[in-house]
């Protein structure tokens, strides 16, 4: 048995990333909150970034980390609190990684059972960030 030399990957298109970001911004406007939106490819690297005027500036990095974490762990970032409740050493270790964040608002984008990207929302309250991210991705289903 030979080892494959090429691995097939799948990524969200730029057009789809833009549409997802626009949907997130529209939902934030409806909720009267100002956010940062990061939409990434399957590796967690940015495809689209948008910031609403008035969104808290530190939230930019938080949105980016939420998307990166969701893409690389393939789970929504709001699961980490419960998942690590009895594993404080793991939680502490992960919290020291410069690109990982364990706060809700990051969601992987999975199409046809393939991870193709992620979204990270920050700037509102955590529950609002989660709601906006899920709303932005609902159109894909």
Contact map, one row per residue, 1 for C-alpha under 8 A:
111000000000000000000000000000000000000000000000000000000000000000000000000000000000000000000000000000000000000000000000000000000000000000000
111100000000000000000000000000000000000000000000000000000000000000000000000000000000000000000000000000000000000000000000000000000000000000000
111110000000000000000000000000000000000000000000000000000000000000000000000000000000000000000000000000000000000000000000000000000000000000000
011111100000000000000000000000000000000000000000000000000000000000000000000000000000000000000000000000000000000000000000000000000000000000000
001111100000000000000000000000000000000000000000000000000000000000000000000000000000000000000000000000000000000000000000000000000000000000000
000111110000000000000000000000000000000000000000000000000000000000000000000000000000000000000000000000000000000000000000000000000000000000000
000111111000000000000000000000000000000000000000000000000000000000000000000000000000000000000000000000000000000000000000000000000000000000000
000001111100000000000000000000000000000000000000000000000000000000000000000000000000000000000000000000000000000000000000000000000000000000000
000000111110000000000000000000000000000000000000000000000000000000000000000000000000000000000000000000000000000000000000000000000000000000000
000000011111000000000000000000000000000001000000000000000000000000000000000000000000000000000000000000000000000001110000000000000000000000000
000000001111100000000000000000000000000011000000000000000000000000000000000000000000000000000000000000000000000000111000000000000000000000000
000000000111110110000000000000000000000111000000000000000000000000000000000000000000000000000000000000000000000000011000000000000000000000000
000000000011111110000000000000000000000000000000000000000000000000000000000000000000000000000000000000000000000000000000000000000000000000000
000000000001111111000000000000000000000000000011000000000000000000000000000000000000000000000000000000000000000000000000000000000000000000000
000000000000111111100000000000000000000000000000000000000000000000000000000000000000000000000000000000000000000000000000000000000000000000000
000000000001111111110000000000000000000000000000000000000000000000000000000000000000000000000000000000000000000000000000000000000000000000000
000000000001111111111000000000000000001100000011000000000000000000000000000000000000000000000000000000000000000000000000000000000000000000000
000000000000011111111100000000000000000000000001000000000000000000000000000000000000000000000000000000000000000000000000000000000000000000000
000000000000001111111110000000000000000000000000000000000000000000000000000000000000000000000000000000000000000000000000000000000000000000000
000000000000000111111111000000000000001000000000000000000000000000000000000000000000000000000000000000000000000000000000000000000000000110000
000000000000000011111111100000000000111000000001110000000000000000000000000000000000000000000000000000000000000000000000000000000000000100000
000000000000000001111111110000000000000000000000000000000000000000000000000000000000000000000000000000000000000000000000000000000000000000000
000000000000000000111111111000000000000000000000000000000000000000000000000000000000000000000000000000000000000000000000000000000000001100000
000000000000000000011111111100000000100000000000000000000000000000000000000000000000000000000000000000000000000000000000000000000001101100000
000000000000000000001111111110000010100000000000000100000000000000000000000000000000000000000000000000000000000000000000000000000000000000000
000000000000000000000111111111000000000000000000000000000000000000000000000000000000000000000000000000000000000000000000000000000000000000000
000000000000000000000011111111100000000000000000000000000000000000000000000000000000000000000000000000000000000000000000000000000001001100000
000000000000000000000001111111111110000000000000000000000000000000000000000000000000000000000000000000000000000000000000000000000001000000000
000000000000000000000000111111111100000000000000000000000000000000000000000000000000000000000000000000000000000000000000000000000000000000000
000000000000000000000000011111111000000000000000000000000000000000000000000000000000000000000000000000000000000000000000000000000000000000000
000000000000000000000000001111111000000000000000000000000000000000000000000000000000000000000000000000000000000000000000000000000000000000000
000000000000000000000000000111111100000000000000000000000000000000000000000000000000000000000000000000000000000000000000000000000000000000000
000000000000000000000000000111111110000000000000000000100000000000000000000000000000000000000000000000000000000000000000001100000000000000000
000000000000000000000000000110011111000000000000001111110000000000000000000000000000000000000000000000000000000000000000001100000000000000000
000000000000000000000000100100001111100000000000001100110010000000000000000000000000000000000000000000000000000000000000111100000000000000000
000000000000000000000000000000000111110000000000111100100011001000000000000000000000000000000000000000000000000000000001111000000000000000000
000000000000000000001001100000000011111000000001111000000001001100000000000000000000000000000000000000000000000000000011110000000000000000000
000000000000000000001000000000000001111100000111110000000000001100100000000000000000000000000000000000000000000000000011100000000000000000000
000000000000000010011000000000000000111110000111100000000000000000100000000000000000000000000000000000000000000000001111000000000000000000000
000000000001000010000000000000000000011111111111000000000000000000110010000000000000000000000000000000000000000000001110000000000000000000000
000000000011000000000000000000000000001111111110000000000000000000000010000000000000000000000000000000000000000000011100000000000000000000000
000000000111000000000000000000000000000111111000000000000000000000000011000000000000000000000000000000000000000000111100000000000000000000000
000000000000000000000000000000000000000111111000000000000000000000010011000000000000000000000000000000000000000000001000000000000000000000000
000000000000000000000000000000000000000111111100000000000000000000111111000000000000000000000000000000000000000000001100000000000000000000000
000000000000000000000000000000000000000111111110000000000000000000010000000000000000000000000000000000000000000000000000000000000000000000000
000000000000000000000000000000000000011110011111100000000000000100000000000000000000000000000000000000000000000000000000000000000000000000000
000000000000010010000000000000000000011110001111100000000000000000000000000000000000000000000000000000000000000000000000000000000000000000000
000000000000010011001000000000000000111100000111110000000000000000000000000000000000000000000000000000000000000000000000000000000000000000000
000000000000000000001000000000000001111000000111111000000000000000000000000000000000000000000000000000000000000000000000000000000000000000000
000000000000000000001000000000000001110000000001111100000000000000000000000000000000000000000000000000000000000000000000000000000000000000000
000000000000000000000000000000000111100000000000111110100001000000000000000000000000000000000000000000000000000000000000000000000000000000000
000000000000000000000000100000000111000000000000011111100000000000000000000000000000000000000000000000000000000000000000000000000000000000000
000000000000000000000000000000000100000000000000001111100000000000000000000000000000000000000000000000000000000000000000000000000000000000000
000000000000000000000000000000000100000000000000000111110000000000000000000000000000000000000000000000000000000000000000000000000000000000000
000000000000000000000000000000001111000000000000001111111010000000000000000000000000000000000000000000000000000000000000001000000000000000000
000000000000000000000000000000000110000000000000000001111111000000000000000000000000000000000000000000000000000000000000001000000000000000000
000000000000000000000000000000000000000000000000000000111111000000000000000000000000000000000000000000000000000000000000000000000000000000000
000000000000000000000000000000000000000000000000000000011111110000000000000000000000000000000000000000000000000000000000000000000000000000000
000000000000000000000000000000000011000000000000000000111111111000000000000000000000000000000000000000000000000000000000011000000000000000000
000000000000000000000000000000000001100000000000001000011111111100000000000000000000000000000000000000000000000000000000011000000000000000000
000000000000000000000000000000000000000000000000000000000111111110000000000000000000000000000000000000000000000000000000000000000000000000000
000000000000000000000000000000000000000000000000000000000111111111000000000000000000000000000000000010000000000000000001110000000000000000000
000000000000000000000000000000000001110000000000000000000011111111100000000000000000000000000000000000001100000000000001110000000000000000000
000000000000000000000000000000000000110000000100000000000001111111110000000000000000000000000000000000000000000000000001000000000000000000000
000000000000000000000000000000000000000000000000000000000000111111111000000000000000000000000000001110000000000000000001000000000000000000000
000000000000000000000000000000000000000000000000000000000000011111111100000010000000000000000000000111111110000000000011100000000000000000000
000000000000000000000000000000000000011100010000000000000000001111111110000000000000000000000000000000000111000000000111100000000000000000000
000000000000000000000000000000000000000100111000000000000000000111111111000000000000000000000000001100000000000000000101000000000000000000000
000000000000000000000000000000000000000000010000000000000000000011111111110010000000000000000000001111000100000000000000000000000000000000000
000000000000000000000000000000000000000000010000000000000000000001111111111110000000000000000000000000000111000000000111000000000000000000000
000000000000000000000000000000000000000111110000000000000000000000111111111000000000000000000000000000000011100000101100000000000000000000000
000000000000000000000000000000000000000001110000000000000000000000011111110000000000000000000000000000000000000000000000000000000000000000000
000000000000000000000000000000000000000000000000000000000000000000001111111000000000000000000000000000000000000000000000000000000000000000000
000000000000000000000000000000000000000000000000000000000000000000001111111100000000000000000000000000000011000000100000000000000000000000000
000000000000000000000000000000000000000000000000000000000000000000000110111110100000000000000000000000000011000000000000000000000000000000000
000000000000000000000000000000000000000000000000000000000000000000000100011111100000000000000000000000011111000000000000000000000000000000000
000000000000000000000000000000000000000000000000000000000000000001001100001111110000000000000000000011111110000000000000000000000000000000000
000000000000000000000000000000000000000000000000000000000000000000000000000111111000000000000000000001111100000000000000000000000100000000000
000000000000000000000000000000000000000000000000000000000000000000000000001111111110000000000000000000010000000000000000000000000000000000000
000000000000000000000000000000000000000000000000000000000000000000000000000011111111000000000000000001100000000000000000000000000000000000000
000000000000000000000000000000000000000000000000000000000000000000000000000001111111100000000000000001100000000000000000000000000000000000000
000000000000000000000000000000000000000000000000000000000000000000000000000000111111100000000000000000000000000000000000000000000000000000000
000000000000000000000000000000000000000000000000000000000000000000000000000000111111111000000000000000000000000000000000000000000000000000000
000000000000000000000000000000000000000000000000000000000000000000000000000000011111111101100000000000000000000000000000000000000000000000000
000000000000000000000000000000000000000000000000000000000000000000000000000000001111111100000000000000000000000000000000000000000000000000000
000000000000000000000000000000000000000000000000000000000000000000000000000000000011111100000000000000000000000000000000000000000000000000000
000000000000000000000000000000000000000000000000000000000000000000000000000000000011111111100000000000000000000000000000000000000000000000000
000000000000000000000000000000000000000000000000000000000000000000000000000000000001111111110000000000000000000000000000000000000000000000000
000000000000000000000000000000000000000000000000000000000000000000000000000000000000001111111000000000000000000000000000000000000000000000000
000000000000000000000000000000000000000000000000000000000000000000000000000000000001001111111100000000000000000000000000000000000000000000000
000000000000000000000000000000000000000000000000000000000000000000000000000000000001001111111110000000000000000000000000000000000000000000000
000000000000000000000000000000000000000000000000000000000000000000000000000000000000000111111111000000000000000000000000000000000000000000000
000000000000000000000000000000000000000000000000000000000000000000000000000000000000000011111111100000000000000000000000000000000000000000000
000000000000000000000000000000000000000000000000000000000000000000000000000000000000000001111111100110000000000000000000000000000000000000000
000000000000000000000000000000000000000000000000000000000000000000000000000000000000000000111111110111000000000000000000000000000000000000000
000000000000000000000000000000000000000000000000000000000000000000000000000000000000000000011111110100000000000000000000000000000000000000000
000000000000000000000000000000000000000000000000000000000000000000000000000000000000000000001111111100000000000000000000000000000000000000000
000000000000000000000000000000000000000000000000000000000000000000000000000000000000000000000011111100000000000000000000000000000000000000000
000000000000000000000000000000000000000000000000000000000000000010011000000000000000000000000000111110000000000000000000000000000000000000000
000000000000000000000000000000000000000000000000000000000000000011011000000000000000000000000111111111000000000000000000000000000000000000000
000000000000000000000000000000000000000000000000000000000000010011001000000010000000000000000110001111100000000000000000000000000000000000000
000000000000000000000000000000000000000000000000000000000000000001001000000011011000000000000010000111110000000000000000000000000000000000000
000000000000000000000000000000000000000000000000000000000000000001000000000011011000000000000000000011111100000000000000000001000000000000000
000000000000000000000000000000000000000000000000000000000000000001000000000111100000000000000000000001111100000000000000000001101100000000000
000000000000000000000000000000000000000000000000000000000000001001000000000111000000000000000000000000111110000000000011110001101111100000000
000000000000000000000000000000000000000000000000000000000000001001101100000111000000000000000000000000111111000000000111100000000100100000000
000000000000000000000000000000000000000000000000000000000000000001100110011110000000000000000000000000001111100000000111000000000000110000000
000000000000000000000000000000000000000000000000000000000000000000100110011100000000000000000000000000000111110000111110000000000000000000000
000000000000000000000000000000000000000000000000000000000000000000000010000000000000000000000000000000000011111000111110000000000000000010000
000000000000000000000000000000000000000000000000000000000000000000000000000000000000000000000000000000000001111111111000000000000000000000000
000000000000000000000000000000000000000000000000000000000000000000000000000000000000000000000000000000000000111111110000000000000000000000010
000000000000000000000000000000000000000000000000000000000000000000000000000000000000000000000000000000000000011111000000000000000000000000000
000000000000000000000000000000000000000000000000000000000000000000000000000000000000000000000000000000000000011111100000000000000000000000000
000000000100000000000000000000000000000000000000000000000000000000000000000000000000000000000000000000000000011111110000000000000000000000000
000000000110000000000000000000000000000001000000000000000000000000000010010000000000000000000000000000000001111011111000000000000000000000000
000000000111000000000000000000000000000011000000000000000000000000000000000000000000000000000000000000000001111001111100000000000000000000000
000000000011000000000000000000000000001111110000000000000000000000000010000000000000000000000000000000000001110000111110000000000000000000000
000000000000000000000000000000000000001111010000000000000000000000110110000000000000000000000000000000000111100000011111000000000000000000000
000000000000000000000000000000000000111100000000000000000000000001100100000000000000000000000000000000001111100000001111100000000000100000000
000000000000000000000000000000000001111000000000000000000000011111110100000000000000000000000000000000001110000000000111110000000000100000000
000000000000000000000000000000000011110000000000000000000000011001100000000000000000000000000000000000001100000000000011111000001101100000000
000000000000000000000000000000000011100000000000000000000011011000000000000000000000000000000000000000001000000000000001111111001000000000000
000000000000000000000000000000001111000000000000000000110011000000000000000000000000000000000000000000000000000000000000111110001000000000000
000000000000000000000000000000001110000000000000000000000000000000000000000000000000000000000000000000000000000000000000011111011000000000000
000000000000000000000000000000000000000000000000000000000000000000000000000000000000000000000000000000000000000000000000011111111000000000000
000000000000000000000000000000000000000000000000000000000000000000000000000000000000000000000000000000111000000000000000010111111100000000000
000000000000000000000000000000000000000000000000000000000000000000000000000000000000000000000000000000011000000000000000000011111110000000000
000000000000000000000000000000000000000000000000000000000000000000000000000000000000000000000000000000000000000000000000000111111111000000000
000000000000000000000000000000000000000000000000000000000000000000000000000000000000000000000000000000011000000000000000111111111111100000000
000000000000000000000000000000000000000000000000000000000000000000000000000001000000000000000000000000011100000000000000100001111111110000000
000000000000000000000000000000000000000000000000000000000000000000000000000000000000000000000000000000001000000000000000000000111111111000000
000000000000000000000001001100000000000000000000000000000000000000000000000000000000000000000000000000001000000000000000100000011111111100000
000000000000000000000001000000000000000000000000000000000000000000000000000000000000000000000000000000001110000000000011100000001111111110000
000000000000000000000000000000000000000000000000000000000000000000000000000000000000000000000000000000000010000000000000000000000111111111000
000000000000000000000011001000000000000000000000000000000000000000000000000000000000000000000000000000000000000000000000000000000011111111100
000000000000000000011011001000000000000000000000000000000000000000000000000000000000000000000000000000000000000000000000000000000001111111100
000000000000000000010000000000000000000000000000000000000000000000000000000000000000000000000000000000000000100000000000000000000000111111111
000000000000000000000000000000000000000000000000000000000000000000000000000000000000000000000000000000000000000000000000000000000000011111111
000000000000000000000000000000000000000000000000000000000000000000000000000000000000000000000000000000000000000000000000000000000000001111111
000000000000000000000000000000000000000000000000000000000000000000000000000000000000000000000000000000000000001000000000000000000000000011111
000000000000000000000000000000000000000000000000000000000000000000000000000000000000000000000000000000000000000000000000000000000000000011111
